[in-house]
């Protein structure tokens, strides 16, 4: 019985400690404009093979570190890169990233978060579209 009570207490503690600093429902016009500029900087830095900018503006997680390591092996200067205008339909704004090489095109979902402490946008997640 003590184990169950301890387990329930731990679950409540973990739930209450979740980090919701990044979740935001509404965005000001300035924040939306900053996101448009940020997605343009992402496109420009990728086309110049400047992954340092991408690394410093990506939320730190194991999955993102793994993806960034894999991106080191790609020469983006030979690709056509397209980034759509941000969509605000979910709790996190997102854009579609398209990498075109010859006849092959690969699509990814770029999911963004707004870091309220540093007042800047970050890449929260990168998912390959199926």
C-alpha positions in Angstrom: 0.0 0.0 0.0 2.9 2.4 0.8 4.4 1.7 -2.6 1.1 2.6 -4.4 0.8 5.9 -2.4 4.5 6.7 -3.1 4.0 5.9 -6.8 0.9 8.2 -7.0 2.7 11.0 -5.2 5.7 10.7 -7.7 3.3 10.8 -10.7 1.6 14.0 -9.4 5.0 15.5 -8.7 6.2 14.7 -12.2 3.1 16.0 -13.8 3.2 19.3 -11.8 6.9 19.8 -12.7 6.3 19.6 -16.5 7.8 22.5 -18.3 5.0 24.5 -20.0 7.1 27.6 -20.5 7.0 27.1 -24.2 3.4 26.3 -24.8 1.5 29.4 -25.9 -1.9 29.6 -27.5 -1.9 33.1 -29.0 0.9 35.0 -30.7 1.3 38.8 -31.1 1.9 40.3 -34.5 5.6 40.9 -33.6 6.1 37.3 -32.6 4.5 36.1 -35.9 6.7 38.5 -37.8 9.8 37.3 -35.9 8.8 33.7 -36.8 8.6 34.6 -40.5 12.1 36.1 -40.3 13.4 33.1 -38.4 12.2 30.6 -41.0 13.8 32.7 -43.7 17.1 32.6 -41.7 16.8 28.9 -41.4 16.4 28.6 -45.2 19.4 30.9 -45.9 21.7 29.2 -43.3 20.8 25.8 -44.7 21.5 26.8 -48.2 24.9 28.2 -47.1 25.6 24.9 -45.2 25.8 26.9 -41.9 24.5 24.3 -39.4 25.9 26.2 -36.5 23.0 28.7 -36.7 20.6 25.7 -36.8 22.2 24.1 -33.8 22.1 27.2 -31.6 18.4 27.8 -32.4 17.2 24.2 -31.8 15.7 23.1 -28.5 18.2 20.7 -26.9 17.0 17.1 -26.8 18.4 13.7 -27.6 16.3 13.4 -30.7 17.3 16.8 -32.0 21.0 16.2 -31.3 20.7 12.9 -33.3 19.1 14.7 -36.2 21.7 17.5 -36.2 24.5 14.9 -36.3 22.9 13.3 -39.4 22.5 16.7 -41.0 26.3 17.2 -40.8 26.7 14.6 -43.6 24.5 16.5 -46.1 25.8 19.1 -48.5 22.9 21.6 -48.6 24.5 23.8 -51.2 23.5 21.3 -53.9 19.8 21.2 -52.8 16.9 23.4 -53.5 15.4 24.4 -50.1 11.8 25.6 -49.6 10.2 26.6 -46.3 6.4 27.3 -46.2 4.8 30.1 -44.3 4.1 29.2 -40.7 0.8 27.6 -39.8 -0.8 28.3 -36.4 -3.4 25.6 -36.4 -2.0 23.5 -33.6 -0.5 24.4 -30.2 2.9 24.8 -31.8 3.4 26.8 -35.1 4.8 24.7 -37.9 6.1 25.0 -41.4 6.9 22.5 -44.1 10.5 22.1 -45.1 11.1 20.7 -48.6 14.5 19.5 -49.8 14.7 19.0 -53.5 17.5 17.2 -55.3 17.1 16.4 -59.0 13.7 14.6 -59.2 13.6 13.6 -55.5 11.9 15.8 -52.9 11.8 15.1 -49.2 9.3 16.8 -46.9 9.7 17.6 -43.2 7.5 19.3 -40.6 9.4 22.0 -38.8 7.7 22.7 -35.4 8.6 25.9 -33.6 8.3 27.1 -30.0 8.7 30.6 -28.6 11.2 30.9 -25.8 9.6 33.5 -23.5 12.7 33.9 -21.4 15.1 34.7 -24.3 12.3 36.2 -26.5 13.2 34.2 -29.6 11.9 31.3 -31.7 13.5 27.9 -31.6 13.1 24.7 -33.6 11.2 22.4 -31.3 11.1 19.3 -33.6 11.8 18.1 -37.1 9.7 15.3 -38.4 9.8 13.6 -41.8 6.4 13.8 -43.5 5.0 10.5 -44.6 
